[in-house]
């Protein structure tokens, strides 16, 4: 690990992902599905599928609007 990454982790700049589990990330994505720019990173980080998102309660149209981000 490089010095910069180590320094960032020590300063806890990345608090957003410190305690995020797959289930909590999926809930966050579903809650903020209207704000596509904010959820793109979370979707690609966890690799959510369309089926997972639909089972969690997302609407079909919203999931299909994400296009190639979800498999």
C-alpha angles and dihedrals in degrees: 000000000000125000094253094053092047091050092050092051092048091051089048093228090151096062090139092074100029097102101010114136125193092258094049090047090052091050090050091051092050093048093049099037091124090061098065096173091060098048101044093085093049093049093050093043094055097030097229118193125219090247092056092050093048092049089051091057108269118144118251094237093053093051093048090049088063088064115176095013093080125048 
